[in-house]
């Protein structure tokens, strides 16, 4: 019992919903599924007797039982931390299990148990089983959607990166201020270099 309570506490919300749907499907198999009518030869009255899914076990009922029990075993193992790989993930398996159970129940509408020549009707437990199978499939779909990895946000190719913010305008006084031009350094004569003398002496001044 402690293992069951510990497993229930370790389950996620969607796993608990799947477990409830699977247990509900098993419980509905004990409810009235079919009604068999027979005529009493002595009194001539019509007698109606209801039977559950286990009252006339066939491949359909056995498959539905195994599907619900298999989902519970899988969820219990996951809750205890056991690691094993399932194709498609746990959500896909639960969803397929619910769809398969719903398909089998729907098939049983057209392939009812033999009533010994008397009509065989469908009781309310049969419809509850169909609803439980649908709830199991829906819960598996929700689990599969939660298990799917979210794709990163990809920027479209045509979308350009945002432009950088404009630079603040400089004040008018700063714009009018210009840097002073740097004059080229004057050529300086080295100390050991003598100034160049003229080749011809200056002409003497003219008289008178």
Secondary structure, 3 states (H helix, E strand, C coil): CHHHHHHHHHCCHHHHHHHHHHHHHHHHCCCEEEEEEEECCCCCCEEEEEEECCCCCCHHHHHHHHHHHHHHHHHHHHHCCCCCCCCCCHHHHHHHHHHHHHHHHHHHHHCCCCCCCCCEEECHHHHHHHHHHHHHHHHHHHHHHHHCCCCCCCCCCCCCCCCCCCCCCCCHHHHHCCCCCCCCCCCCCCCCCCCCCCCCCCCCCCCC
